[in-house]
Amino acid sequence: MSITQRLSGALFALALATPAVAQAPNIVQDRAVFFSARGGGFNGLSNLTDAGPTADFKKVGFNVGGGVGVQLHRYVSVRGDFTFARNELRNDQVATGAKLNRYFYDAALQLQYPTASGLEPYIFAGGGGVTLDEVDSPSPSKTKAAGTFGLGFNYRIPNSPFGLFAEGKSWLYKLDGMGGALSGIDKTQFDVAWSGGASYKLPF
């Protein structure tokens, strides 16, 4: 076989292989930095009193936030998040007009499972803090330790560093030492946020 025939055969084989490569799913990088922005609903699941008139933060409010993380491995990442959330105090299921701001800042270990379809379910758990600030109250804000955990689904847009995700996130912390409408409260709180957002991943 001549050199010309061999080159022709190699070029023909390359031409056949190119469409297959182009249609193959994106290779998931083992290491990357990722950024996220999100927003959605927020409410507390715990009562503030044990008996008598029931006080709680179960009225649905809102949350907005963002985060940055590092993917250490295809299936393992670490992430840091900031979330601002607000909702209203209720007494006997009646809104009181007293609102509580929460500033959550935490870090977590995340486990994700990327798939060829671009869908990437994940779970995470970690800890940090929350600053509690009663709106329009002269009482000083309080900062508490908080644990966090949650889960979500990220969809990687084909041939793009961007993704879209839906996420549920929760926090556990002690609500005490407050003034104003929350004076005398001494309860562990379980708050949840459900959000949608966008992510950006930068491999390295």
N, C-alpha and C positions, 0 to 999 in steps of 0.2 A: 504494500500500500504506500502510495506517494505521500510526501509531506502535505501537499495541497489537499489530498483526500482526508488526511488526518485532521487538518485544521478545519475543513468543512464539517466533518463529523463532530468535532468539539464545539464549534459554533452552533450547530443544530441542537446538540444536547443542552447547551446553555440557554438557547432560546426556549426550549421546552421547560426547563427548570425555572426560568424567571417568573412566569405567572404563578407557579406554585409557591415560590418564596414570597411574592407580593401578597398572596392571599393568606399566608400563614398568620396566626395570631401574634400580636406583639409579644416580644420576650419581656417577661417581668424582671426588672432589675432587682438584684439582691439588696442594694443599698441606695437610699434616696432620702432627700429632705422633702417634707410635704407641709403645705400650708392649708388652712381651712377657715371658712367663714360660715356662720349659720344663724338661724333665728327660728322661733316657733313659740309654742305654749309652755306654761309652767304652772305647777301647783303643788301644795303640800298634801301629804296623805295622812299626817298624824293629827290627832286632837291636841289642844293645848291644855285641856282640863280633864280630870279623871271622872268627875261627877258633876251634877247640877247643870247649869247653863253651859252648853257646849261651845267652846271657842276653837276656831281652826283657821287655816290658810288654804282651804280646799277650793276656794273660788279660783277659776282659771285666770292666770295673768300671762305675761310674756317673758321671753328671754332672747338675748342676742349675745353673740360671742365669736371667738376665733381661737385659733391654736396653731402651733407649730410642732412638728415631730421629726424623728429620724427613724427610717426603716433600717434596722440593723441586719435583717435577714429577710428572705422571701416571706416568712411567716411571723416575724417578730419585730415590733417597733416600740419606741418610747415616745410619749406625747406630753405636751404641756398645754393647758387650756385656760382661757379666761372667759367667764360667763357673767353677764349682768342679768338679773331677774327681778321682777316686781309682781306682787299680787296683793290682794286686799284681805284684811282680817274680817271674819264673820263671827257673829254671836247668834246661836240658835238658827243657823243657816241664813241669817240676815246680814247683808253687808254693812259695815260700820263706818266706812270712809277712811279708816286708818290703813295706810299702805306701808309695806316693808320692802326696802331695797336690799338685795343680796349681791355681793361681789364675790364670786367664787374664783379661786385660782388653785390649780392642782396639777399634778403630774401622775401619769399612769403607765403601766405596761400594757401593751396592746398585742393581741394575737389575731392575725388575719389569714384568710384563705383565698388567695387569688385564683380565679378560674379562667379558662380560655374564652368564655363568653364576655369577660370584662366585669362580671359581678364579683364583688369581694366582700363577703360577710366578715365581721370582726367583733371581738369582745375586748373589754379592758377593765382594769381595776387599779386603784391607787389612792392617793391622799393629798391633802393640802390644807387650805383654810378658807373661811368665809367671813367677810365683814358684813355685819348687820346694821342697817341704818333706817330708822323709822322716819318716814317722810313727814315733813312739817312738824317735827317734834324737837324740843330743845335738848332732849336726852342724848348723851354722847353715843356714838356708834360703838359696837363691840365686835371683836375678832375672835373666832372660834376655830378649833381644829375640825376638819371634816374629812370623811372618807368618801370615795366616789367609785362607782362602777356603772357599766352600761354596755350596750351593744348597738350595732348598726350594719348598714349595707352601703357600700360604695360602688358606683358604676364607673369604670374607666372608659372614657370616650375613645373609640378606636383612633389610632394614629395621632393622639393628642395627649399632652401632660395633664389635661383637666379631667375632673370627675364630678359626679353629682352623688350626694349621699343623703340618707335619712338615718337619724340616730335617736336613741333613747338614752338619757343619762340621769343618774340619781346621786343624791348626796345624803349623808347621815351626819348629824351634828347636834350639839346640846344648845338649846335656846334658853338662856337664863341671864340674869343680871341686867335686863333691859328696863327702861322706864316707860312713861307714857301709858298707852293702852296695853302694853305688854308687861307692865310692872307685876312682879310676883310670879311670872311664868317660869317654870323649871322643868322643861320636858325635852326629851330627845326627839328631833325632827327628822322626817324622811321626806325629802323633796324630790320631785321628778321634773324633767324637761324633755320635751320631744321636739325635734328640730329637723329642718331640711337645710341643705347648703351646698357649697361648691368647694372642691379641693384642687390643689395644684401640686404636682409631684416633679421634683428635679433630681434625676439620678446623679450619682457621683461614684 
